[in-house]
Amino acid sequence: MAEETIFSKIIRKEIPSEMVYQDERVTAFRDINPQAPTHILIVPNKLIPTVDDVSSEDEAALGRLFTVAARLAQEEGLSREGYRLIVNCREHGGQEVYHLHMHLLGGRPLGPMLARRQ
Ligand code: 5GP
């Protein structure tokens, strides 16, 4: 059984967050340390630690991450100029919180996808 993170407590509203969306499958809330004018985390309500832990029964929730991302991007006024969705996995991916989540970032040009090699 995977260990819960702070995200489970946010989903259950046991600790505060700036929540912008919730349904029976996913929850979205603003990142505490925003890297762009809009920085929202979209999270399956079920604890799935990493992308490596997804199974076919999670497909509905994972698909919902995208439909909610598009809806929130529209609401945040990002759709015309665009935005970026990021899912980090484990150490090399830079994952800090082991509860799978999608970052929705936008509101400024976000630069190259990766830091360029020297
Ligand atoms: P990761 O690096 O795992 O892809 O992203 C984790 C994100 O969660 C980071 O951007 C971090 O700022 C955010 N975060 C960590 N703890 C909290 C918290 O307690 N509340 C909120 N709203 N965001 C958090």
Backbone and ligand atoms as CSV (ligand in chain L), in Angstrom:
chain,resi,resn,atom,element,x,y,z
A,1,MET,N,N,0.849,-1.199,0.000
A,1,MET,CA,C,0.000,0.000,0.000
A,1,MET,C,C,0.881,1.245,0.000
A,2,ALA,N,N,0.657,2.121,-0.977
A,2,ALA,CA,C,1.471,3.335,-1.074
A,2,ALA,C,C,1.152,4.291,0.065
A,3,GLU,N,N,2.155,5.046,0.453
A,3,GLU,CA,C,1.985,6.008,1.551
A,3,GLU,C,C,1.319,7.279,1.037
A,4,GLU,N,N,0.367,7.768,1.777
A,4,GLU,CA,C,-0.318,9.001,1.394
A,4,GLU,C,C,0.633,10.190,1.433
A,5,THR,N,N,0.342,11.175,0.607
A,5,THR,CA,C,1.083,12.433,0.627
A,5,THR,C,C,0.121,13.537,1.065
A,6,ILE,N,N,0.654,14.741,1.098
A,6,ILE,CA,C,-0.153,15.904,1.448
A,6,ILE,C,C,-1.318,16.099,0.464
A,7,PHE,N,N,-1.162,15.593,-0.756
A,7,PHE,CA,C,-2.228,15.774,-1.748
A,7,PHE,C,C,-3.514,15.052,-1.328
A,8,SER,N,N,-3.408,13.888,-0.680
A,8,SER,CA,C,-4.621,13.191,-0.222
A,8,SER,C,C,-5.371,14.044,0.791
A,9,LYS,N,N,-4.635,14.717,1.648
A,9,LYS,CA,C,-5.267,15.587,2.656
A,9,LYS,C,C,-5.918,16.801,1.988
A,10,ILE,N,N,-5.270,17.330,0.952
A,10,ILE,CA,C,-5.866,18.444,0.200
A,10,ILE,C,C,-7.158,17.977,-0.476
A,11,ILE,N,N,-7.122,16.793,-1.098
A,11,ILE,CA,C,-8.302,16.252,-1.792
A,11,ILE,C,C,-9.459,16.080,-0.802
A,12,ARG,N,N,-9.153,15.613,0.400
A,12,ARG,CA,C,-10.213,15.406,1.418
A,12,ARG,C,C,-10.546,16.698,2.168
A,13,LYS,N,N,-9.885,17.790,1.785
A,13,LYS,CA,C,-10.096,19.113,2.399
A,13,LYS,C,C,-9.750,19.114,3.888
A,14,GLU,N,N,-8.793,18.268,4.250
A,14,GLU,CA,C,-8.330,18.253,5.640
A,14,GLU,C,C,-7.289,19.338,5.871
A,15,ILE,N,N,-6.625,19.760,4.788
A,15,ILE,CA,C,-5.758,20.940,4.868
A,15,ILE,C,C,-6.157,21.877,3.736
A,16,PRO,N,N,-5.968,23.179,3.941
A,16,PRO,CA,C,-6.470,24.145,2.958
A,16,PRO,C,C,-5.650,24.169,1.669
A,17,SER,N,N,-6.325,24.513,0.606
A,17,SER,CA,C,-5.659,24.777,-0.672
A,17,SER,C,C,-6.570,25.713,-1.443
A,18,GLU,N,N,-6.033,26.272,-2.509
A,18,GLU,CA,C,-6.864,27.083,-3.393
A,18,GLU,C,C,-7.420,26.157,-4.467
A,19,MET,N,N,-8.490,25.449,-4.119
A,19,MET,CA,C,-9.065,24.435,-5.008
A,19,MET,C,C,-9.886,25.121,-6.093
A,20,VAL,N,N,-9.685,24.687,-7.330
A,20,VAL,CA,C,-10.412,25.311,-8.442
A,20,VAL,C,C,-11.366,24.339,-9.122
A,21,TYR,N,N,-11.267,23.039,-8.808
A,21,TYR,CA,C,-12.172,22.055,-9.433
A,21,TYR,C,C,-12.108,20.768,-8.617
A,22,GLN,N,N,-13.250,20.108,-8.489
A,22,GLN,CA,C,-13.259,18.751,-7.908
A,22,GLN,C,C,-14.473,17.997,-8.418
A,23,ASP,N,N,-14.257,16.730,-8.782
A,23,ASP,CA,C,-15.371,15.835,-9.074
A,23,ASP,C,C,-15.043,14.472,-8.467
A,24,GLU,N,N,-15.775,13.441,-8.881
A,24,GLU,CA,C,-15.588,12.134,-8.232
A,24,GLU,C,C,-14.272,11.469,-8.619
A,25,ARG,N,N,-13.620,11.969,-9.662
A,25,ARG,CA,C,-12.374,11.333,-10.104
A,25,ARG,C,C,-11.120,12.168,-9.849
A,26,VAL,N,N,-11.220,13.490,-10.001
A,26,VAL,CA,C,-10.014,14.327,-9.932
A,26,VAL,C,C,-10.262,15.594,-9.120
A,27,THR,N,N,-9.148,16.191,-8.668
A,27,THR,CA,C,-9.175,17.461,-7.933
A,27,THR,C,C,-8.092,18.359,-8.530
A,28,ALA,N,N,-8.385,19.663,-8.619
A,28,ALA,CA,C,-7.399,20.624,-9.128
A,28,ALA,C,C,-7.274,21.767,-8.130
A,29,PHE,N,N,-6.028,22.160,-7.874
A,29,PHE,CA,C,-5.774,23.257,-6.931
A,29,PHE,C,C,-4.503,23.982,-7.357
A,30,ARG,N,N,-4.397,25.255,-6.939
A,30,ARG,CA,C,-3.244,26.053,-7.353
A,30,ARG,C,C,-1.987,25.599,-6.625
A,31,ASP,N,N,-0.875,25.557,-7.386
A,31,ASP,CA,C,0.415,25.177,-6.808
A,31,ASP,C,C,0.839,26.219,-5.766
A,32,ILE,N,N,1.382,25.745,-4.665
A,32,ILE,CA,C,1.781,26.634,-3.571
A,32,ILE,C,C,2.989,27.494,-3.958
A,33,ASN,N,N,3.740,27.063,-4.949
A,33,ASN,CA,C,4.961,27.763,-5.379
A,33,ASN,C,C,4.915,27.955,-6.900
A,34,PRO,N,N,4.018,28.856,-7.354
A,34,PRO,CA,C,3.733,28.922,-8.796
A,34,PRO,C,C,4.945,29.330,-9.637
A,35,GLN,N,N,5.108,28.641,-10.760
A,35,GLN,CA,C,6.221,28.896,-11.685
A,35,GLN,C,C,5.772,29.710,-12.894
A,36,ALA,N,N,4.511,30.108,-12.942
A,36,ALA,CA,C,3.943,30.883,-14.052
A,36,ALA,C,C,2.678,31.537,-13.503
A,37,PRO,N,N,2.140,32.553,-14.213
A,37,PRO,CA,C,0.934,33.226,-13.716
A,37,PRO,C,C,-0.205,32.245,-13.399
A,38,THR,N,N,-0.398,31.248,-14.231
A,38,THR,CA,C,-1.294,30.136,-13.877
A,38,THR,C,C,-0.445,28.892,-13.647
A,39,HIS,N,N,-0.576,28.299,-12.467
A,39,HIS,CA,C,0.101,27.027,-12.173
A,39,HIS,C,C,-0.842,26.215,-11.289
A,40,ILE,N,N,-1.521,25.292,-11.939
A,40,ILE,CA,C,-2.538,24.469,-11.264
A,40,ILE,C,C,-2.090,23.014,-11.314
A,41,LEU,N,N,-2.329,22.284,-10.240
A,41,LEU,CA,C,-2.060,20.846,-10.188
A,41,LEU,C,C,-3.382,20.109,-10.325
A,42,ILE,N,N,-3.431,19.143,-11.231
A,42,ILE,CA,C,-4.640,18.341,-11.441
A,42,ILE,C,C,-4.277,16.907,-11.050
A,43,VAL,N,N,-5.043,16.363,-10.123
A,43,VAL,CA,C,-4.625,15.178,-9.378
A,43,VAL,C,C,-5.764,14.142,-9.377
A,44,PRO,N,N,-5.470,12.874,-9.665
A,44,PRO,CA,C,-6.520,11.859,-9.468
A,44,PRO,C,C,-6.832,11.748,-7.972
A,45,ASN,N,N,-8.103,11.600,-7.625
A,45,ASN,CA,C,-8.452,11.475,-6.201
A,45,ASN,C,C,-7.835,10.215,-5.597
A,46,LYS,N,N,-7.735,9.166,-6.420
A,46,LYS,CA,C,-7.106,7.917,-5.960
A,46,LYS,C,C,-5.597,8.110,-5.884
A,47,LEU,N,N,-4.986,7.590,-4.854
A,47,LEU,CA,C,-3.530,7.672,-4.727
A,47,LEU,C,C,-2.866,6.714,-5.710
A,48,ILE,N,N,-2.231,7.304,-6.730
A,48,ILE,CA,C,-1.378,6.569,-7.672
A,48,ILE,C,C,-0.012,7.246,-7.537
A,49,PRO,N,N,1.002,6.573,-6.999
A,49,PRO,CA,C,2.243,7.284,-6.686
A,49,PRO,C,C,2.938,7.881,-7.911
A,50,THR,N,N,3.122,7.076,-8.970
A,50,THR,CA,C,3.860,7.561,-10.151
A,50,THR,C,C,3.192,7.025,-11.407
A,51,VAL,N,N,3.662,7.508,-12.549
A,51,VAL,CA,C,3.155,6.992,-13.833
A,51,VAL,C,C,3.402,5.486,-13.925
A,52,ASP,N,N,4.446,4.991,-13.304
A,52,ASP,CA,C,4.746,3.554,-13.343
A,52,ASP,C,C,3.688,2.714,-12.644
A,53,ASP,N,N,2.855,3.347,-11.829
A,53,ASP,CA,C,1.860,2.607,-11.042
A,53,ASP,C,C,0.472,2.636,-11.670
A,54,VAL,N,N,0.321,3.219,-12.852
A,54,VAL,CA,C,-1.019,3.291,-13.442
A,54,VAL,C,C,-1.409,1.932,-14.005
A,55,SER,N,N,-2.711,1.654,-13.971
A,55,SER,CA,C,-3.225,0.429,-14.579
A,55,SER,C,C,-4.440,0.789,-15.425
A,56,SER,N,N,-4.938,-0.193,-16.161
A,56,SER,CA,C,-6.032,0.093,-17.101
A,56,SER,C,C,-7.264,0.617,-16.360
A,57,GLU,N,N,-7.434,0.244,-15.096
A,57,GLU,CA,C,-8.613,0.734,-14.359
A,57,GLU,C,C,-8.513,2.234,-14.019
A,58,ASP,N,N,-7.327,2.803,-14.223
A,58,ASP,CA,C,-7.141,4.233,-13.952
A,58,ASP,C,C,-7.391,5.104,-15.187
A,59,GLU,N,N,-7.698,4.459,-16.325
A,59,GLU,CA,C,-7.761,5.233,-17.576
A,59,GLU,C,C,-8.822,6.324,-17.532
A,60,ALA,N,N,-9.942,6.081,-16.883
A,60,ALA,CA,C,-10.997,7.109,-16.833
A,60,ALA,C,C,-10.511,8.330,-16.056
A,61,ALA,N,N,-9.868,8.094,-14.925
A,61,ALA,CA,C,-9.372,9.218,-14.123
A,61,ALA,C,C,-8.251,9.957,-14.858
A,62,LEU,N,N,-7.372,9.205,-15.509
A,62,LEU,CA,C,-6.246,9.848,-16.199
A,62,LEU,C,C,-6.727,10.621,-17.417
A,63,GLY,N,N,-7.721,10.099,-18.118
A,63,GLY,CA,C,-8.325,10.854,-19.224
A,63,GLY,C,C,-8.972,12.125,-18.710
A,64,ARG,N,N,-9.585,12.045,-17.538
A,64,ARG,CA,C,-10.238,13.204,-16.934
A,64,ARG,C,C,-9.220,14.326,-16.648
A,65,LEU,N,N,-7.969,13.958,-16.351
A,65,LEU,CA,C,-6.953,15.000,-16.123
A,65,LEU,C,C,-6.893,15.933,-17.332
A,66,PHE,N,N,-6.991,15.365,-18.542
A,66,PHE,CA,C,-6.887,16.183,-19.756
A,66,PHE,C,C,-8.147,17.012,-19.988
A,67,THR,N,N,-9.313,16.435,-19.770
A,67,THR,CA,C,-10.524,17.224,-20.020
A,67,THR,C,C,-10.628,18.364,-19.006
A,68,VAL,N,N,-10.210,18.109,-17.778
A,68,VAL,CA,C,-10.230,19.170,-16.766
A,68,VAL,C,C,-9.144,20.204,-17.082
A,69,ALA,N,N,-7.990,19.762,-17.561
A,69,ALA,CA,C,-6.927,20.713,-17.940
A,69,ALA,C,C,-7.440,21.659,-19.022
A,70,ALA,N,N,-8.099,21.124,-20.032
A,70,ALA,CA,C,-8.601,21.971,-21.128
A,70,ALA,C,C,-9.651,22.945,-20.609
A,71,ARG,N,N,-10.531,22.471,-19.742
A,71,ARG,CA,C,-11.565,23.332,-19.173
A,71,ARG,C,C,-10.961,24.455,-18.323
A,72,LEU,N,N,-9.983,24.108,-17.497
A,72,LEU,CA,C,-9.353,25.129,-16.641
A,72,LEU,C,C,-8.529,26.101,-17.477
A,73,ALA,N,N,-7.863,25.595,-18.517
A,73,ALA,CA,C,-7.100,26.487,-19.403
A,73,ALA,C,C,-8.036,27.516,-20.029
A,74,GLN,N,N,-9.204,27.058,-20.432
A,74,GLN,CA,C,-10.216,27.972,-20.993
A,74,GLN,C,C,-10.603,29.014,-19.947
A,75,GLU,N,N,-10.912,28.552,-18.752
A,75,GLU,CA,C,-11.351,29.464,-17.680
A,75,GLU,C,C,-10.259,30.474,-17.310
A,76,GLU,N,N,-9.009,30.042,-17.403
A,76,GLU,CA,C,-7.885,30.912,-17.036
A,76,GLU,C,C,-7.457,31.813,-18.185
A,77,GLY,N,N,-8.119,31.669,-19.348
A,77,GLY,CA,C,-7.800,32.515,-20.497
A,77,GLY,C,C,-6.511,32.119,-21.202
A,78,LEU,N,N,-6.167,30.826,-21.148
A,78,LEU,CA,C,-4.896,30.357,-21.709
A,78,LEU,C,C,-5.043,29.716,-23.076
A,79,SER,N,N,-6.279,29.430,-23.487
A,79,SER,CA,C,-6.463,28.541,-24.636
A,79,SER,C,C,-5.890,29.121,-25.922
A,80,ARG,N,N,-6.048,30.432,-26.135
A,80,ARG,CA,C,-5.651,31.002,-27.424
A,80,ARG,C,C,-4.126,30.998,-27.572
A,81,GLU,N,N,-3.431,31.436,-26.541
A,81,GLU,CA,C,-1.969,31.543,-26.662
A,81,GLU,C,C,-1.242,30.270,-26.265
A,82,GLY,N,N,-1.929,29.404,-25.558
A,82,GLY,CA,C,-1.361,28.100,-25.249
A,82,GLY,C,C,-0.827,27.984,-23.838
A,83,TYR,N,N,-0.417,26.785,-23.532
A,83,TYR,CA,C,-0.006,26.451,-22.166
A,83,TYR,C,C,0.775,25.147,-22.220
A,84,ARG,N,N,1.234,24.678,-21.071
A,84,ARG,CA,C,2.014,23.442,-21.017
A,84,ARG,C,C,1.466,22.540,-19.927
A,85,LEU,N,N,1.383,21.243,-20.236
A,85,LEU,CA,C,1.008,20.219,-19.254
A,85,LEU,C,C,2.234,19.352,-18.998
A,86,ILE,N,N,2.539,19.132,-17.728
A,86,ILE,CA,C,3.746,18.370,-17.360
A,86,ILE,C,C,3.373,17.308,-16.334
A,87,VAL,N,N,3.896,16.096,-16.532
A,87,VAL,CA,C,3.810,15.044,-15.513
A,87,VAL,C,C,5.230,14.566,-15.251
A,88,ASN,N,N,5.725,14.788,-14.053
A,88,ASN,CA,C,7.070,14.359,-13.691
A,88,ASN,C,C,7.027,12.950,-13.097
A,89,CYS,N,N,8.057,12.157,-13.375
A,89,CYS,CA,C,8.118,10.794,-12.826
A,89,CYS,C,C,9.473,10.527,-12.183
A,90,ARG,N,N,9.447,10.275,-10.881
A,90,ARG,CA,C,10.623,9.876,-10.074
A,90,ARG,C,C,11.792,10.871,-10.176
A,91,GLU,N,N,12.952,10.431,-9.754
A,91,GLU,CA,C,14.084,11.347,-9.531
A,91,GLU,C,C,14.480,12.111,-10.793
A,92,HIS,N,N,14.737,11.406,-11.883
A,92,HIS,CA,C,15.218,12.107,-13.083
A,92,HIS,C,C,14.144,13.009,-13.661
A,93,GLY,N,N,12.883,12.689,-13.429
A,93,GLY,CA,C,11.797,13.547,-13.893
A,93,GLY,C,C,11.545,14.731,-12.980
A,94,GLY,N,N,12.176,14.714,-11.801
A,94,GLY,CA,C,12.007,15.831,-10.871
A,94,GLY,C,C,10.741,15.751,-10.039
A,95,GLN,N,N,10.205,14.532,-9.849
A,95,GLN,CA,C,8.981,14.390,-9.057
A,95,GLN,C,C,9.286,14.569,-7.572
A,96,GLU,N,N,8.535,15.468,-6.932
A,96,GLU,CA,C,8.723,15.723,-5.497
A,96,GLU,C,C,7.625,15.090,-4.665
A,97,VAL,N,N,6.410,15.102,-5.177
A,97,VAL,CA,C,5.268,14.557,-4.438
A,97,VAL,C,C,4.819,13.268,-5.135
A,98,TYR,N,N,4.851,12.156,-4.378
A,98,TYR,CA,C,4.576,10.847,-4.970
A,98,TYR,C,C,3.079,10.520,-4.928
A,99,HIS,N,N,2.329,11.417,-5.537
A,99,HIS,CA,C,0.906,11.233,-5.844
A,99,HIS,C,C,0.768,11.825,-7.243
A,100,LEU,N,N,0.626,10.965,-8.236
A,100,LEU,CA,C,0.651,11.396,-9.642
A,100,LEU,C,C,-0.166,12.669,-9.831
A,101,HIS,N,N,0.381,13.616,-10.586
A,101,HIS,CA,C,-0.322,14.877,-10.832
A,101,HIS,C,C,0.137,15.487,-12.137
A,102,MET,N,N,-0.740,16.274,-12.715
A,102,MET,CA,C,-0.441,17.011,-13.944
A,102,MET,C,C,-0.323,18.486,-13.588
A,103,HIS,N,N,0.768,19.130,-14.031
A,103,HIS,CA,C,0.914,20.574,-13.873
A,103,HIS,C,C,0.279,21.249,-15.088
A,104,LEU,N,N,-0.546,22.251,-14.863
A,104,LEU,CA,C,-1.053,23.129,-15.924
A,104,LEU,C,C,-0.386,24.486,-15.726
A,105,LEU,N,N,0.434,24.864,-16.699
A,105,LEU,CA,C,1.228,26.097,-16.602
A,105,LEU,C,C,0.913,27.002,-17.781
A,106,GLY,N,N,0.756,28.291,-17.520
A,106,GLY,CA,C,0.538,29.224,-18.621
A,106,GLY,C,C,0.470,30.643,-18.121
A,107,GLY,N,N,0.225,31.537,-19.086
A,107,GLY,CA,C,0.107,32.959,-18.755
A,107,GLY,C,C,1.343,33.752,-19.117
A,108,ARG,N,N,2.373,33.072,-19.601
A,108,ARG,CA,C,3.579,33.723,-20.139
A,108,ARG,C,C,4.243,32.715,-21.076
A,109,PRO,N,N,5.126,33.203,-21.985
A,109,PRO,CA,C,5.880,32.235,-22.796
A,109,PRO,C,C,6.724,31.367,-21.862
A,110,LEU,N,N,6.643,30.067,-22.038
A,110,LEU,CA,C,7.255,29.155,-21.068
A,110,LEU,C,C,8.661,28.705,-21.452
A,111,GLY,N,N,9.142,29.162,-22.597
A,111,GLY,CA,C,10.517,28.837,-22.958
A,111,GLY,C,C,10.649,27.415,-23.463
A,112,PRO,N,N,11.893,26.947,-23.659
A,112,PRO,CA,C,12.100,25.604,-24.190
A,112,PRO,C,C,11.598,24.545,-23.209
A,113,MET,N,N,11.252,23.405,-23.740
A,113,MET,CA,C,10.676,22.345,-22.917
A,113,MET,C,C,11.653,21.896,-21.829
A,114,LEU,N,N,12.939,21.847,-22.178
A,114,LEU,CA,C,13.969,21.421,-21.231
A,114,LEU,C,C,15.064,22.461,-21.194
A,115,ALA,N,N,15.773,22.530,-20.056
A,115,ALA,CA,C,16.982,23.349,-20.021
A,115,ALA,C,C,17.926,22.791,-21.091
A,116,ARG,N,N,18.480,23.678,-21.903
A,116,ARG,CA,C,19.350,23.214,-22.995
A,116,ARG,C,C,20.652,22.664,-22.436
A,117,ARG,N,N,21.160,21.599,-23.070
A,117,ARG,CA,C,22.514,21.108,-22.711
A,117,ARG,C,C,23.522,22.174,-23.078
A,118,GLN,N,N,24.585,22.291,-22.294
A,118,GLN,CA,C,25.634,23.300,-22.591
A,118,GLN,C,C,26.415,22.877,-23.808
L,1,5GP,P1,P,6.413,17.594,-8.659
L,1,5GP,O1,O,7.807,18.144,-8.552
L,1,5GP,O2,O,6.192,16.423,-7.752
L,1,5GP,O3,O,6.002,17.316,-10.088
L,1,5GP,O4,O,5.460,18.771,-8.209
L,1,5GP,C1,C,4.998,18.925,-6.903
L,1,5GP,C2,C,4.381,20.298,-6.827
L,1,5GP,O5,O,3.565,20.346,-5.661
L,1,5GP,C3,C,5.393,21.428,-6.701
L,1,5GP,O6,O,5.239,22.323,-7.787
L,1,5GP,C4,C,5.058,22.061,-5.347
L,1,5GP,O7,O,5.197,23.472,-5.353
L,1,5GP,C5,C,3.632,21.624,-5.108
L,1,5GP,N1,N,3.265,21.465,-3.706
L,1,5GP,C6,C,3.965,20.795,-2.750
L,1,5GP,N2,N,3.318,20.829,-1.574
L,1,5GP,C7,C,2.182,21.546,-1.796
L,1,5GP,C8,C,1.099,21.914,-0.931
L,1,5GP,O8,O,1.058,21.598,0.269
L,1,5GP,N3,N,0.097,22.643,-1.491
L,1,5GP,C9,C,0.113,23.008,-2.815
L,1,5GP,N4,N,-0.930,23.731,-3.252
L,1,5GP,N5,N,1.122,22.662,-3.648
L,1,5GP,C10,C,2.141,21.940,-3.141
